[in-house]
Amino acid sequence: MAKRPAFFVHQGKVVSEIYSFEWYSGFAVSQKQKSIKSLHNAIRKADVNAKPLEISTKSLENIGIKLSAFNLQIDNYTLENIFQSAKVFENGGPYLDLLDLSPKEAKRDERLHNSGSLKAFRYQNEDFPLIPKTVF
């Protein structure tokens, strides 16, 4: 069993609920999609009216893939690149050159793991705190 959050908009605010579901290990897309189905079933069991949507490159629905951080773009940069390049650590960052890499390369950049603790996010010269998690 695994536990993961699912996010909803409730009365104009983003809220999350934690769901327990059967996790399928492995790197194959089919294994990841089995886990997605299991999580969605847990959500529907808690709320029969829920219509969960996985927003990732492993989504079962085309709209979920298009809305993933690896595909959705703002100002010609993917959301993934913006997120990774905005990280400010105790020993470095933000690393704006990550904007020009592929999303996968940006996410795997060693500086993101070797620059100390994450302190904030900086985007367009504005700093965003780590808490609440939904602020950036």
Disulfide bonds with the S-S distance in Angstrom:
none
